[in-house]
Amino acid sequence: ASWSGSTRSARSSKGTPPTLPRLDTLMSESARLITINPTSIDDALVVEAGAALAEGRLVAIPTETVYGLGCNALDPDAIAGVFEAKGRPASDPLIVHVDGIAMADTLIEGGLPTVATRLAAAFWPGPLTMVLPKTEIVPDAITSGGPTVGVRCPAHPVARALITASGVPVAAPSANRFGRISPTTAAHVVEE
């Protein structure tokens, strides 16, 4: 896991976004690279990285598919930082990662429906994403202003531990520039 402080940069006087620097440049002053072994998870490191997420900092996290650039999914400033760091258009919504059914319930209008609860029990943790009506606590930036939110519970033990330690749902699109190949190793994240 690694994290950074603010990823905001100034806009030009014409209102166009500046050329995006490399992710490592954005993170160089306040970033910290740590390794968490998924077969022997160091609780102190998980608590530290979870606190960074809860505080609104960006954290690169492993999932069972690729590495994600995680942020507190309830923090509009953190969400904006992900979009800016990735160069991702605001019209492209983010999936929200949860640590289980109870956390997902807080994001879904009326809680998870019965059929969604059954699906979650059968396929979570795992790469099943369910798109359901969101509650008002889910910022519009997550859903690109839409009425639904995608939620999933990752199978990777480090990702789940970080979400649990943070105490917040985590938006975690792939940790690469928008439109580029998704990173499958920590080294790929650093290179990006």
Residue pairs with C-beta under 8 A, 6 or more apart in sequence:
1 34
1 36
1 45
1 49
1 59
1 60
1 61
1 158
1 162
2 27
2 31
2 32
2 33
2 34
2 59
2 60
2 189
2 190
3 27
3 30
3 31
3 32
3 49
3 52
3 53
3 57
3 58
3 59
3 60
4 26
4 27
4 30
4 31
4 57
4 58
4 85
5 29
5 30
5 57
6 77
6 81
7 26
7 27
7 58
7 81
7 82
7 84
7 85
8 80
8 81
8 84
9 18
9 20
9 21
9 84
10 18
11 17
11 18
12 18
17 84
17 87
20 84
20 85
20 87
20 177
22 192
23 69
23 85
23 175
23 177
23 189
23 192
24 31
24 190
24 192
26 85
27 58
30 57
33 186
33 190
34 45
34 48
34 49
35 186
36 42
36 45
36 46
36 49
36 158
36 161
38 62
38 156
38 157
38 158
41 157
41 158
41 161
46 158
46 161
46 162
46 165
47 165
49 59
49 61
49 162
49 165
50 161
50 162
50 163
50 164
50 165
50 166
50 167
51 165
51 166
52 59
53 59
53 70
53 71
53 72
53 162
53 163
53 165
53 166
53 168
53 170
54 72
54 166
54 167
54 168
55 72
56 71
56 72
56 75
56 77
56 78
56 81
57 71
57 78
58 69
58 70
58 71
58 78
58 81
58 82
58 85
59 69
59 70
59 71
59 162
60 67
60 68
60 69
60 70
60 175
60 186
60 189
61 67
61 68
61 70
61 156
61 158
61 159
61 162
61 170
61 172
62 68
62 156
62 158
62 159
62 186
63 97
63 154
63 155
63 156
63 159
63 172
64 126
64 127
64 154
64 155
64 156
64 159
65 127
65 182
66 174
66 175
66 182
66 183
66 184
67 174
67 175
67 182
67 183
67 184
67 185
67 186
67 188
67 189
68 97
68 159
68 172
68 173
68 174
68 175
69 82
69 85
69 86
69 172
69 173
69 174
69 175
70 97
70 162
70 170
70 171
70 172
71 78
71 79
71 81
71 82
71 170
71 171
71 172
72 78
72 79
72 166
72 168
72 169
72 170
72 171
73 79
73 94
73 96
73 97
73 138
73 139
73 142
73 168
73 169
73 170
73 171
74 137
74 138
74 139
74 168
74 169
75 139
75 168
76 139
76 141
79 94
79 139
79 141
79 142
79 171
80 141
82 88
82 94
82 171
82 173
83 89
83 90
83 141
86 173
86 176
86 177
86 178
87 177
87 178
88 173
88 178
89 178
90 141
90 144
91 144
92 144
92 178
93 142
93 143
93 144
93 146
93 149
93 150
94 142
94 143
94 150
94 171
94 172
94 173
95 129
95 150
95 151
95 152
95 171
95 172
95 173
96 107
96 138
96 142
96 149
96 150
96 151
96 152
96 169
96 170
96 171
97 151
97 152
97 153
97 154
97 159
97 163
97 169
97 170
97 171
97 172
98 104
98 107
98 151
98 152
98 153
98 163
98 169
98 170
99 153
99 160
99 163
99 164
100 120
100 124
100 153
101 112
101 117
101 120
101 121
101 124
101 153
103 163
103 169
104 112
104 120
104 130
104 151
104 153
105 111
105 112
106 135
106 137
106 169
107 134
107 135
107 137
107 138
107 149
107 151
107 169
108 116
108 132
108 133
108 134
108 135
108 149
108 151
109 132
109 133
109 134
109 135
110 133
112 120
112 132
113 132
116 130
116 132
119 128
119 130
120 128
120 130
120 153
124 152
124 153
125 153
125 154
125 155
125 160
126 152
126 153
126 154
126 155
127 152
127 154
127 155
128 152
129 150
129 151
129 152
130 150
130 151
130 152
131 148
131 149
131 150
131 151
132 148
132 149
132 151
133 147
133 148
133 149
134 142
134 143
134 147
134 148
134 149
138 149
142 149
142 171
143 149
151 169
153 160
154 160
154 163
159 172
162 170
163 169
163 170
174 182
174 183
175 182
175 183
175 189
175 192
176 182
176 183
176 188
176 189
176 192
177 192
180 192
183 189
183 191
183 192
